[in-house]
Amino acid sequence: MSRDSGVGLFRESPSRGTVLIRAPVCWKRDCLAMDRRQFLTESAAVAASTTLPFSVFAQESMITREIPSTGERLPVIGLGAADIFIKMPPEGRELPKAVLQAMVDQGGRVLDTPAFFRPDVPVVGEILSEMGLQEELFLTGKITVNGKDAGIEHLERTVANLNKRPMDLLLIHNMRTLQEHWATLKDWKAAGRVRYIGVSLTRNSDYVELDKFMKAERPDFIMTGYSIHHPLAAETTLPLAADLGIAVLIVEAFKATEDGGIFPIVAGKSLPSWASEYGIESWAQYALKFVLSNPAVTGVVTETRRVRHAIDNMRGGYGRLPDQATRRRMSDYLLSI
């Protein structure tokens, strides 16, 4: 499998580990044509490959976990709000459709949809409508603006874009202006316009305010960052969520440095031999299975614009999960690289 980087492509090889392949230089028009040809070729190859048996499938379906407040079960790996769901990519609408279809085919169901950070409406709504996936998927939306009236308008635009009623999950992004927005979300839930409500908080220095909020308000969900390199959430917040019966969606499972992921770090490095005991076949699955092995985690959403990455990530939700001793071993090994 391959991973994008700022300078090119990281490709994992069973014999050589992860190696860097630099992207070729080309004129813009030629690059767009090449990207589209590459995408179509890749998609055909991936479609063919998914009919083959893989050792990672130790069970017939993806692991699911309960939403504590209702008992509804969700597959543990989903998709995040990648750029292909915000603006139509050069490859055309086939790319976001193929990535979504890859998730569905591999048993995923959760889609963390793009927030309205920009004036343009994200393309994800029209893509979902064309594919008829609104009712099949568990869709999230977020408030990313300040002010009560602006927040309500934001939610109305989100629902109109996604065309799902009621919405599955609505969040207050980074807990902004909680006093205004939390009342709105509670009103929407009481009116049956959304099934679950909560808050998100990522890239923070501590979880004091989130922990206080969870104790006071008992949201249905929280969304936060968690990875081997950034385990802070596991100290108080994840155990508290488990104790209070709050579902947890994780983002940034591949995060290592402040603005980068693990893939440049593991370039040229092979997986440890014992990883195969847990059906781990890539560094992405290594990171995802570490996160999922925390029992407080309900699910993980990952951002990708490549079909093969989506499939690889979904496979992280199959098979055996590491125990506590292996979690420590996984962390020690990756942090030593």
N, C-alpha and C positions, 0 to 999 in steps of 0.2 A: 504494500500500500504506500501511498505518497502523502506528504504533508506540505502545504504551502509555507513559504517563508518570504521575507522581504526581498531576498536575492534570487529565489528560484524554488526548486522543488526538492523536498526530502523524500527519498524513496527507501522503504524497508525491504531488505533482501534477507532470506533465510541464511545465506552463506556469508554475507558481508555486513549484516546489521543495517544501520541507517546511513545512507550516503547522500550527499548533496549533489543535485543535478541542476546546474544553472540554466535559467530560461534563455532561449535564443533571442538575439536582438532582431527586431523586425519593424517595418513601418506599421502605423496604426491600423490601416485597412487590412494589411496582410495578417496582422496579429488577430484581428477580429475573426477573419475567415478561418485562420488556423485554430483559434479557440473553439469555434463552432464545430469544425471537422473533428477536432480532438474529443470534444464532448460527445458527439454522436457515436464515434468509434468506441470510446470508453463505455458509454451507456450500453451499447450492444454487447460488448464483452462482459460487462458486469451482469447483464440480464441472463446471458448464457451461463455464467459461473454460478448463479444462485440456484440453479437446478442440481448442482453437484452436492454430495454429502460433505460436511465439514466436521472435523473432530470436535470443534467447539460446541456443537449442538448436543449437549449432554441431556437435553430434555426437549419436549416437543414444542414448547412455547416459551416466550420470554417470561422471566420472573415478574410477578406482580406484587404490589404492596397495598395495604389498606389506607384510605384516608380516614384517620381516626374518628372524625366527627360523624361519619355516616357509614363506614364499612365498605364504601365503594372501592374497588380495586383498580389500580393503574399500572400499566407496564412501566418498568423502572427506567427505561431510557427513552428520551424523546429528542426533539429538535429545538434549537434555540433560534433567535431572531437574526439569522445571517443576512448579509447584504443582498442576496438574491431574492429575499422576501420583502425588501424595502424598495428597491429600484430595479426595473427590468434589466437583467445582465446582457452583455454583448452577445452571449450565446442564444438569447431568445427565451421565450417562455417555456421551452422544453426543459431547460435546466432546473428551475424551481419545481416544475412538475415531477421531474425524474427523481429529485432528492426527496420530495414528499412521498412519492410512490415507494421509494426504497425503504423509507421508515415504515410505512404501512405494511409492505410485504414482509418485513422482518419482525413484525409484531409490535412496533411502536405506535403510540397513540397521542402523546402529549406534544403540543406545539406551542411554544412561547412566542407569541406574535410580536412584531415590531411595534414599538410605541411611536406616537406622533411627535417625534423630536423635530421633524421638518414640516414645512407647510404642505408638501406633496403627500397625497394619500399613499400608503404602502401598497405594493402590488399584490401582497399576499391575499387580500380579499377577493380580487377577481380570479386569482389562481385557484383558490379554494372553491369558488362558485363553479368554475369550469370543470373541476374534478368532482364536484358534488361530495366533498369530504366534511362539510361543516358538522353534520350530526355524528359522523364516525369518530372525529377527533375531539380531544379534550383541549380547548383553546383558552389561553390566558391573554389578558390585556392589562395595561398599566396606565395610571395617571402620572404624567411627567411634567405637569404645570402647577403653578401656585395660584391660589384663589379658589373659592368655592364654586363660583359661577363658571370660571374657566375649566375647573375640574369636571363639572357636569357636562359641559360642551365637549370636552375631551372624551368622556365616556360615550356620549351619544355618537360621536364620529367613529369611535372604535367599533361599536356595535354595528353601525351602518356599514362600515367597511367589511367586517367579518360576516355579517348577515347571519348571526347565530343568536337565537332568543329562546330561553335565557342563556346568557353567557355562562361558561363553566367557572372561570376564576378571574377576578379582578383584583389588582394589587395597587398599592400606593408605592410608586417607585422611590427607593431610598428614603422612605418615611417622610416625604416632604409635606409640609403644612398639615400635619396629622389632624389637628383640631378641626380643620375644615373638611378634609377629604374622608376621614373615617366615618363621620356622621352620614355623609353621602352614601358610602358603600353599605352601611348598615340599613339605610333607607331602601336602597336598591335590592338588597337581599330580602328584606321584609316584604317588598312588593313583588318578589318572584322574578326580578329582572336578572339576577345572577345567583348561581348556586353556592359558590364559595367566595370568601373575601379574605384579604390579607395584606401583607406589606413585604417589600423587598429591601434588602440592605446588603450592599457589596462594597468591597475595597475600603472598608472602614478600619479604624485603628482599635476599636473595642466594640463590645456588644452590650454595653450597659443599658443604653436607651431601648434597644430591642428587647432585652430581657425584661425590663420594666413594663414595656408595652404588652408583651405576651402574658405576663402575670395579671395585668389589669384588664385586658380586653379579650383574651383567649381567641385570637383569630383562627380561622380554619386552616390557613397556610402561612408559612413564611418562605421567602426565597432568599438565598444567600450564597456567597462564594465559599468553596471548600476544596482543598486539594492537599496533596502530600507536602508541597512547599508552603502552603498557607492553611494550617490546621486550626487556626484560632477558634473557629466556630465550634469545634468539638469540645472545647474546654468547659463552657457553661451553657451555650445556646442550644446545641443539639440535645444534650441530656434534658434540659428544661422543656424543650418542645415535646420530647417523648413523654415526660412526666405529665404534661398538661394536655396531651392528646392533640397536638398540632402537627399537621402534615408539613414536610420540608421538601422543597425543590431546590436542587443545587445547580449553580452555574459556575463557570470558570474551573471546572474539574481538571483542566490541563494547565492551569496557570502556574508559572514558576517565578519569573521576575515580575516587576511591576507592570510591564507592558508586553510581556512575552510568555510563551508556553514552554512545555518541556521538550518539544521536538528538536530544537537546535541543541539542547543539552545532551540528548541521547543520540545525536547523530554519530554514526559509526560504532555505536554500542549495541551489543546483542542482549536480548532478554536473558535473565538468569534461567538456568535449566529448570529450576523448581517451579517456575511460572506455569509450565505446561500442566502441572498437577491441578491447576484451577482453570484450565481451558484458555489461558491467556496466550494470544497469538500475535499481539502487537503492543506497542507502548501505549496506544490509546486505551486498549482494553485493560492494561495494567493500571493506568490511572483511574479508570472508571470503576473497576472492581474494588480498588481500595476505598473509594468514596462509598460505593454501594454496600460494602461490608460493615459500615456503621449502621446499626439497626434503626437509628432515628431518621435516616434518610428515606424519604418516600420515593424520590426519583431524581434523575439528572437530565438536564437538557444541554445539548451540545450544538455549537454553531459550526456549520460546514457548507461549502458551496460545491462539494464534489460527491458524486453518487457513491463511489467506492468507499469514501470516508464515512458516509452515512451508514452504509452496510456494516463496515468494520465497527463503528461505534455501537450500533444496535446489538451486535454479537456480544458486546460486553455485558449485556443483560441476560445472557444464557449461562446455564451451568452452575458449578460450585463457586461459592464466595469464600474469600479468605477468612480464617479464624483470627482471634486477637493476636496470637503469636506471629502469624504470617503477616498481619497488618504491620507490626513493628519491623519485621524483616523487610517488607516491601519499602517502607519509609526509609529505613537505614540504607538499603541498597541504592535507591534513587538519589537520596541526598549525598551519597558518597561519590557520585559521578561528577 
